[in-house]
Amino acid sequence: MATVAQSAPYSTMHHRPLYALLGGFLFFLVALPAPDLVSGVIPYLLEGHYTFAFKSMRAMTVAEMFVFIIAARSLLVWGYAGWAKQHGLFSVRMSLTRPDAAWCLAAAFVAIATAVIQSHFSGEPHHFTWVAFTRYWGVLPGIGDTILQYAYYVTEGFAIVWMVDAFQNAGEFAFPRLRFPWGAVGLMVTWGAGHYFSKDWRTAIYAVSISCIIGLLHYANRKDIWPSLIFWLLMPGGG
């Protein structure tokens, strides 16, 4: 059976660390922020203002934003996965063995513990999305937009795991004898630390911690997607 390295075209193999690193930055700079930013055009066209304040919009406008983001990010995520597999730059597993299931349970436990700790230090209880959405627009539109938002979180989670995998592969390609969670470091210094510029330092510290956990889960469980994705979907702010 050919390994990932053996199945890659020579031109790609020759520059694998660079290509993998660029893949990580593709998700950090394009696949994660771009669909959200472009979706702001929808309320501008439908309601006359470029905004992301859901409370001020109609439920249908928000739904159309979610559908656009889900479609655009899915194209980027799965388009990259197909290309990266062909070039030996993709190593995410999608199996679910008994050890994987145990890791999933551990990830869920860590996510719940993270929610409790975050709520304790912030002094604010965790607010569920569907409660806010049903207050804004009523029961049926609120539940509909809640379902779409969780689908949004799923596509965002795939992008996060793909980014971790790209950074992990970049480190492994560059330093094949050194066992190290490169993906955790890559996610921490990009997506995690980037929250300092878009939010504040407290949010950045929280995001860096989340990045570390996701990267370590990916590394420790042999790059299986499910523990990292489950943690992402259950953590405060991610789900």
C-alpha positions in Angstrom: 0.0 0.0 0.0 1.4 3.4 -1.0 1.9 5.9 1.8 0.7 9.5 1.6 4.2 10.6 0.7 4.5 7.9 -2.0 1.2 8.8 -3.6 2.0 12.5 -3.9 3.3 14.0 -7.2 7.0 14.7 -7.2 6.6 18.4 -7.6 4.4 18.6 -4.6 6.6 16.2 -2.5 9.6 18.5 -3.1 7.9 21.4 -1.4 5.5 19.6 0.9 6.2 21.7 4.1 5.5 24.9 2.1 2.3 23.6 0.5 1.0 22.3 3.8 1.8 25.6 5.5 0.0 27.5 2.8 -3.0 25.3 3.2 -3.2 26.3 6.9 -3.1 29.9 6.0 -5.7 29.4 3.3 -8.2 28.4 6.0 -7.0 31.2 8.4 -7.2 34.0 5.8 -9.9 32.8 3.4 -12.0 29.8 4.3 -12.9 31.0 7.8 -13.3 34.8 7.5 -14.2 35.4 3.8 -17.7 33.7 3.6 -18.8 35.5 6.8 -17.6 38.9 5.5 -19.1 38.4 2.1 -22.4 37.4 3.6 -22.8 40.9 5.0 -23.7 41.9 1.5 -27.0 40.0 1.8 -28.6 42.3 4.5 -27.3 45.2 2.6 -29.1 44.2 -0.5 -32.3 43.1 1.3 -32.5 45.5 4.1 -30.2 48.4 3.2 -27.4 48.0 5.7 -24.2 45.9 6.0 -24.4 44.4 9.4 -24.0 41.2 11.4 -26.4 42.2 14.2 -29.0 39.4 13.9 -31.4 41.1 16.3 -31.9 44.0 13.9 -32.6 41.7 10.8 -35.5 39.6 9.6 -35.3 35.9 10.2 -35.3 35.2 6.5 -32.3 37.5 5.9 -30.3 35.7 8.6 -31.3 32.3 7.1 -30.0 33.4 3.7 -26.7 34.5 5.3 -26.3 31.1 6.9 -27.1 29.2 3.7 -24.6 31.3 1.8 -21.8 30.8 4.3 -22.5 27.1 4.6 -22.4 26.6 0.9 -19.3 28.8 0.3 -17.3 27.3 3.2 -18.3 23.7 2.2 -16.9 24.3 -1.3 -13.6 25.6 0.1 -13.3 22.8 2.7 -14.1 19.9 0.4 -12.4 21.4 -2.6 -9.2 21.7 -0.6 -9.6 18.1 0.8 -9.9 16.7 -2.7 -6.8 18.6 -3.9 -4.8 17.9 -0.8 -5.5 14.2 -0.9 -4.2 14.0 -4.5 -1.0 15.8 -3.5 -0.3 13.9 -0.3 -1.1 16.8 2.0 -4.2 15.6 3.8 -4.1 13.1 6.6 -7.4 13.5 8.5 -9.1 10.2 9.4 -12.8 9.8 9.5 -13.2 6.4 11.1 -14.9 5.7 14.4 -13.2 2.8 16.2 -13.7 2.0 19.9 -10.6 4.0 20.9 -11.9 6.9 18.7 -15.3 6.7 20.6 -13.4 6.8 23.9 -11.6 9.9 22.7 -14.9 11.4 21.7 -16.3 10.9 25.2 -13.2 12.5 26.6 -13.5 15.5 24.2 -17.2 15.9 25.2 -16.2 15.9 28.9 -13.4 18.5 28.4 -15.8 20.7 26.4 -18.4 20.6 29.2 -15.7 21.3 31.8 -14.5 24.2 29.6 -18.0 25.6 29.5 -18.3 25.4 33.3 -14.9 27.1 33.9 -15.6 29.8 31.3 -19.0 30.6 32.8 -17.5 30.7 36.3 -14.7 33.1 35.4 -16.9 35.3 33.2 -19.6 35.5 35.8 -22.2 34.9 33.0 -24.2 31.7 32.3 -24.0 30.1 28.9 -26.8 31.3 26.7 -28.2 28.9 24.1 -28.7 30.3 20.6 -32.3 29.0 20.2 -33.4 31.0 23.2 -32.2 34.3 21.7 -33.4 33.5 18.2 -37.0 32.5 19.4 -37.1 35.8 21.3 -36.1 37.7 18.1 -38.4 36.1 15.6 -40.8 33.7 17.2 -40.7 29.9 17.7 -40.6 28.5 14.1 -38.3 31.0 12.5 -36.1 31.0 15.6 -35.7 27.2 15.5 -35.1 27.2 11.8 -32.3 29.7 12.1 -30.9 27.8 15.1 -30.6 24.7 12.9 -28.9 26.6 10.2 -26.5 28.1 12.7 -25.5 24.7 14.0 -24.9 23.6 10.4 -22.7 26.7 10.1 -20.7 25.6 13.2 -20.2 22.1 11.6 -18.7 23.6 8.4 -16.6 25.9 10.6 -15.5 23.0 12.6 -14.4 21.1 9.5 -12.4 24.2 8.4 -10.7 24.4 11.9 -9.7 20.7 11.8 -8.5 21.0 8.2 -6.3 23.9 9.3 -4.9 22.0 12.3 -4.1 19.1 10.0 -2.4 21.4 7.5 -0.1 22.9 10.1 0.5 19.5 11.7 1.6 18.1 8.3 3.8 21.1 7.6 5.7 20.5 10.8 6.0 16.7 10.2 7.2 17.2 6.7 9.8 19.7 7.8 10.9 17.8 10.8 10.0 14.1 10.2 11.8 12.7 13.2 10.4 15.1 15.7 7.1 14.1 17.3 5.3 17.4 18.2 1.8 18.8 18.1 2.5 21.3 15.3 -1.1 21.7 14.5 -1.9 23.0 18.0 0.8 25.6 17.7 -0.3 26.7 14.3 -3.9 27.1 15.3 -2.9 28.9 18.5 -0.8 31.5 16.8 -3.2 32.1 13.9 -6.9 31.6 14.7 -6.4 31.8 18.5 -4.1 34.8 18.8 -6.0 36.5 16.0 -8.9 37.1 18.4 -6.7 39.8 20.1 -7.1 42.0 17.1 -10.7 41.2 16.4 -12.0 41.1 20.0 -9.8 41.6 23.1 -7.0 39.9 25.0 -9.4 37.9 27.3 -11.1 36.4 24.2 -7.7 35.8 22.7 -6.5 33.8 25.7 -9.7 31.8 25.6 -9.4 31.1 21.9 -5.7 30.2 22.3 -6.7 27.7 25.0 -9.4 26.2 22.7 -6.9 26.0 19.9 -4.5 24.1 22.1 -7.1 21.5 23.1 -8.3 21.0 19.5 -4.7 20.6 18.2 -3.8 18.2 21.0 -6.9 16.1 20.4 -6.1 15.9 16.7 -2.5 14.9 17.4 -3.1 12.5 20.3 -5.8 10.5 18.5 -3.9 9.9 15.3 -5.6 12.7 13.4 -9.1 11.4 13.7 -11.7 14.2 13.0 -14.4 13.3 15.5 -12.9 14.2 18.9 -11.8 17.6 17.7 -15.1 18.3 15.9 -17.2 17.2 18.9 -15.2 19.4 21.2 -15.7 22.3 18.8 -19.4 21.8 18.6 -19.9 21.5 22.4 -17.6 24.3 23.5 -19.0 27.7 24.5 -19.1 29.9 21.5 -18.6 27.1 19.1 -21.9 25.4 19.5 
